Amino acid sequence: MPTEKSAGAVVFRKEKDTIKYLLLHYELGHWDLPKGHIEKGEKPEEAAVREVREETGIKDIEFIPGFKETIKYFYKRDDKSFLKTVVFFLARTKTKKVKISYEHQGFKWLSYDKALEQLTFDNAKRILKKSRQFLSNPK
């Protein structure tokens, strides 16, 4: 079975006393975290930075040390099944303005509860939950 490797980030910013998380509305209709393919010779961290920049226009992300979560899932494309592995990092930004790429139809900065409700997939919800726990109690 073919495999794919991707990297992404739980991007957040502080707004007054609350944390807002960035979600992207993908062309297929689902809401998810910024992520994309790891290119040949690229480290997962480099891919996450590049994908966030390409998908959102945000250039000032700063990784929170110690957070790295991986998910795996299967999907079909052109009647072929793929095993996809995605590594996520936790990244802070001060940028509020988002310029989405052609791959997306919208975005939202949401509080934790609203982001959890908006996300389409359970694996993305688990990553968001882990990121919040990490921010509340860093190791």
N, C-alpha and C positions, 0 to 999 in steps of 0.2 A: 504494500500500500504506500502510495506517495505521501511524503511528509512535508510540512511547511513550518518554518520558524518565524515568529514575529515578536515584536517588542512594543511596549506602550507605557503609558503613565496615567496614574491617578493625579490629575492636575487640580490644584486647589489654590485659592487665594483667601486672604483674610479681608473681610469687609466689616468694619466696626468690630463688634465682639463675636462675630460669627464666621464660620468657614463655609465658603462656597466651592462646590465641585463642578468641574466642566464636563458636560456630556455632549456628545455629537449625535445628530440625527442622520443616519446613513440613508443612502438612496433606496435601499430595499425596505426602509420603513422602521427599522429597529433603532433603539437608542443604546449607545455604548460609549466606552472610554476610548480616547485616542490611541490608535495602535496601527502597526503595519509591518510589512515584511522586513526581515533583516537581510541586507544586501551582502554579497560575497565580500569577505574580508572585514566586515563591520562587526563591532562588539555590540551586544544587546543595548548597553547604555547609549552608544552612539546612534543606534537605530531609533531608540525612543526619543532622543532629542530631535533627530531629523524628522521623524514622523509627526511629532507635536508641532514643529515649525511648519512643515508642509501642509498639515491638515487644519491648522488654526492660525498661523501667522505669528504665534507666540515664540519669542526668541530668548526670553529671560528665565527659563526654568532652572530651578536649583533642586537637585535630588536631596531627599532626606536620607542620610546614611542609615543603613541597617534594614531598610524595607526592600524586599525583593520577593515577589510571589509569582508562582507559575500555574497556569491552567492548561488543560489539554481537552480537546474536543474533536469530534468528527464532523465533516461537512461534505456535501456533494457539489461538484462542478463538472459540467459536461459528462454526466453519467459516470464520473469517477468519484470514489470516496477518498478523502484526504484526512490524515491525522495532523491536526494543527496544535503546536505548542506556542504559548504566548507568555513571555515574562513581563511582569509589570513592576514599575518603580513608582515611588511616591515623589511628586515634584511640586514645589511651591513656585508661584509666579506673583508678580505685582501687576501684571498686565490684565486689564479688564476687557479691552477691545479684542475681538476675535474676528479673523477674516477666514471663513471656511473655504475649503478647497472644492473642486468640482465633484468630489466623491460624496459630498454631504449636502443636505438640504436645510440644515439648521443647527443651532446649538443652544444650550442653556447653562447659565451659572445657577446652581441650585444648592439649597441647604442639604444637609445629610439626609433628612427624612424624605424630602421631595426627590432627591437624586435616587434614593433607594427605590422609591415608588416608580420613577420614570424609567429606570434601566430595564431593558427587555429581558436579558438573560440572567439566569440564576448564578452562573459563574462570575459574571461582572458584579453582581450584588455581593457575592462573597468577598471579592477583592475590595470593594468599597467598604464593607464591614471591617475587614482586616486593617485597611488603611486608617479608618477612624479609631480603632482600638490602639493602633500603633501611635497615632498622634496623641491620644489620651495618656498613653503609658509607654513612652519610648524605652527601649532596652538599654 
